[in-house]
Amino acid sequence: MFLIVGLGNPGKEYEDTRHNIGFKVVDNIAKEYNIEINRQKFKGTYGEGFIDGEKVMLLKPTTYMNLSGESVREVVDFYNLDNDDILVIYDDISLEVGTLRIREKGSAGGHNGIKSIIAHLNTDVFSRIKVGVGQPAENLVKYVLGKFSKEEMVVLSDVIGAVTKATREVIKSDVKTAMNQFNGFKVNKKN
């Protein structure tokens, strides 16, 4: 089984915020592959289904961002998953809106959700797709908990589609193949 984790914060007040792009992508993957995310367990909301014949679990931790690792650890322990079976999708302020980057491992880069996952898995070796949300001009917390502009939302729908395709490629082939195909992806903004 393959675990696909979208990071975000639960609750209406966090919907459509930059920090919740992981939730948005997982919702899109669920829609694309007809997987219902409606079960509660593992300190999260999840659903199970298939992508290209591979059984997958789509997980949205409900622990709040800083404790995301607790939810991931529970699933990993329950299903006895290897780190090769994990893909985490989350927001990255060092990438501009409309871009994505796939990595096999790496530091948290200041992202508290990833920091928590690294701490709970005792390793930074797990696949991840970073979705660009742009650099804050002001307060970081206010920025990541802020909503996207209308212009950004248009670009986001394209990048969410690309991340969905990249996720399929990770599952169907491997991370390196997905990196070769999708790293460098950038939505061409239409004026």
C-alpha positions as CSV (number, residue, x, y, z in Angstrom):
1,M,0.0,0.0,0.0
2,F,1.1,3.5,-0.8
3,L,0.4,6.3,1.7
4,I,-0.3,9.8,0.2
5,V,-0.4,12.5,2.9
6,G,-1.6,16.0,2.2
7,L,-0.6,18.5,4.9
8,G,-2.9,21.2,6.3
9,N,-4.9,22.3,9.2
10,P,-8.4,21.1,10.0
11,G,-11.4,23.5,10.3
12,K,-13.3,25.9,8.1
13,E,-11.1,28.9,9.0
14,Y,-8.1,27.2,7.3
15,E,-9.8,26.2,4.1
16,D,-8.2,27.6,1.0
17,T,-5.2,29.0,2.9
18,R,-1.7,28.6,1.6
19,H,-0.8,26.2,4.4
20,N,-3.6,23.9,3.3
21,I,-2.5,23.3,-0.3
22,G,-1.7,19.7,0.7
23,F,-5.3,19.0,1.6
24,K,-6.4,20.6,-1.7
25,V,-4.2,18.3,-3.7
26,V,-5.3,15.2,-1.9
27,D,-8.9,16.2,-2.4
28,N,-8.2,16.5,-6.1
29,I,-6.5,13.1,-6.2
30,A,-9.5,11.7,-4.5
31,K,-11.8,13.2,-7.1
32,E,-9.6,12.0,-10.0
33,Y,-9.5,8.4,-8.7
34,N,-13.0,8.3,-7.2
35,I,-11.7,7.8,-3.6
36,E,-13.9,9.0,-0.8
37,I,-12.0,10.6,2.1
38,N,-14.6,10.1,4.8
39,R,-13.1,7.8,7.4
40,Q,-11.7,8.9,10.8
41,K,-8.7,7.1,12.3
42,F,-5.0,7.5,12.8
43,K,-5.5,11.1,14.0
44,G,-6.7,12.0,10.5
45,T,-9.4,11.7,7.9
46,Y,-8.7,9.2,5.1
47,G,-9.9,7.1,2.3
48,E,-8.6,4.1,0.4
49,G,-8.7,3.2,-3.2
50,F,-6.5,2.4,-6.2
51,I,-4.2,4.4,-8.5
52,D,-3.0,2.4,-11.5
53,G,-3.8,-0.9,-9.7
54,E,-1.8,0.1,-6.6
55,K,-3.7,0.3,-3.4
56,V,-3.4,3.8,-1.8
57,M,-4.5,5.6,1.3
58,L,-5.1,9.3,1.0
59,L,-4.6,10.9,4.5
60,K,-5.3,14.4,5.8
61,P,-4.0,14.6,9.3
62,T,-6.4,16.4,11.7
63,T,-3.7,17.0,14.3
64,Y,-2.9,20.6,13.0
65,M,0.3,21.1,11.0
66,N,2.9,21.0,13.8
67,L,1.8,17.5,14.9
68,S,1.3,15.9,11.5
69,G,4.0,13.3,12.2
70,E,1.7,11.7,14.9
71,S,-0.9,10.8,12.3
72,V,1.7,9.6,9.7
73,R,3.4,7.4,12.4
74,E,0.1,5.7,13.3
75,V,-0.5,4.7,9.7
76,V,3.1,3.6,9.2
77,D,2.9,1.4,12.3
78,F,-0.5,0.0,11.6
79,Y,0.2,-1.0,8.0
80,N,4.0,-1.7,8.6
81,L,4.9,0.6,5.7
82,D,8.4,1.4,4.5
83,N,9.5,5.0,3.9
84,D,9.4,4.1,0.2
85,D,5.7,3.8,0.5
86,I,5.1,7.4,1.7
87,L,4.5,10.5,-0.3
88,V,3.9,13.8,1.5
89,I,2.4,16.8,-0.3
90,Y,2.7,20.3,1.2
91,D,3.2,24.0,0.7
92,D,6.6,25.6,0.2
93,I,7.3,29.3,0.5
94,S,10.6,29.1,-1.3
95,L,8.8,28.2,-4.6
96,E,6.7,30.6,-6.5
97,V,3.0,30.0,-7.0
98,G,2.5,27.7,-10.0
99,T,5.6,25.6,-9.5
100,L,6.3,22.3,-7.8
101,R,9.3,20.3,-6.8
102,I,9.7,16.6,-6.1
103,R,12.3,15.3,-3.7
104,E,13.2,11.8,-2.4
105,K,14.5,13.2,1.0
106,G,15.7,16.4,2.6
107,S,15.5,18.7,5.6
108,A,12.3,20.3,6.8
109,G,13.4,23.6,5.4
110,G,11.5,25.3,8.3
111,H,8.2,23.6,7.6
112,N,6.7,22.5,10.9
113,G,4.6,19.7,9.4
114,I,7.7,18.1,7.7
115,K,9.7,18.7,10.9
116,S,7.1,16.7,12.8
117,I,7.1,13.8,10.3
118,I,10.9,13.6,10.3
119,A,10.9,13.5,14.1
120,H,8.2,10.8,14.2
121,L,9.8,8.6,11.4
122,N,13.3,9.2,12.7
123,T,14.4,9.9,9.1
124,D,14.2,12.6,6.4
125,V,14.2,9.9,3.7
126,F,10.6,9.9,2.3
127,S,9.2,11.3,-0.9
128,R,7.6,14.6,-1.0
129,I,6.0,17.0,-3.5
130,K,6.4,20.7,-2.6
131,V,3.8,23.0,-4.0
132,G,4.9,26.6,-4.4
133,V,2.9,29.2,-2.5
134,G,5.3,32.2,-2.9
135,Q,7.4,34.2,-0.6
136,P,5.8,36.3,2.2
137,A,6.4,40.0,2.1
138,E,5.2,40.3,5.7
139,N,4.7,38.1,8.7
140,L,5.3,34.4,7.8
141,V,2.5,32.9,9.9
142,K,0.0,35.5,8.7
143,Y,1.0,34.8,5.1
144,V,0.8,30.9,5.2
145,L,-2.5,31.1,7.0
146,G,-3.8,33.7,4.5
147,K,-5.8,32.9,1.4
148,F,-4.7,32.9,-2.2
149,S,-5.7,35.8,-4.5
150,K,-8.1,35.2,-7.4
151,E,-5.2,35.3,-9.8
152,E,-3.3,32.8,-7.8
153,M,-6.3,30.5,-7.6
154,V,-6.4,30.3,-11.4
155,V,-2.7,29.2,-11.5
156,L,-3.2,26.8,-8.6
157,S,-5.8,24.7,-10.4
158,D,-3.2,24.0,-13.1
159,V,-0.4,23.2,-10.6
160,I,-2.8,21.0,-8.5
161,G,-3.5,19.0,-11.8
162,A,0.2,18.7,-12.4
163,V,0.8,17.4,-8.8
164,T,-2.0,14.9,-9.2
165,K,-0.2,13.6,-12.4
166,A,3.1,13.6,-10.6
167,T,1.7,11.6,-7.8
168,R,0.4,9.0,-10.2
169,E,3.9,8.8,-11.8
170,V,5.5,8.3,-8.4
171,I,3.2,5.3,-7.8
172,K,3.3,3.9,-11.3
173,S,7.0,4.3,-11.9
174,D,9.1,5.8,-9.1
175,V,10.2,9.1,-7.6
176,K,13.2,9.6,-10.0
177,T,10.9,9.3,-13.0
178,A,8.5,11.8,-11.6
179,M,11.3,14.2,-10.8
180,N,12.6,14.0,-14.3
181,Q,9.1,14.7,-15.7
182,F,7.8,17.3,-13.3
183,N,10.7,19.2,-11.6
184,G,10.9,22.5,-13.4
185,F,7.1,22.5,-14.0
186,K,5.8,26.0,-14.0
187,V,2.3,27.3,-14.9
188,N,2.5,29.9,-17.7
189,K,0.5,32.8,-16.3
190,K,-2.0,34.1,-18.9
191,N,-2.3,37.9,-18.8
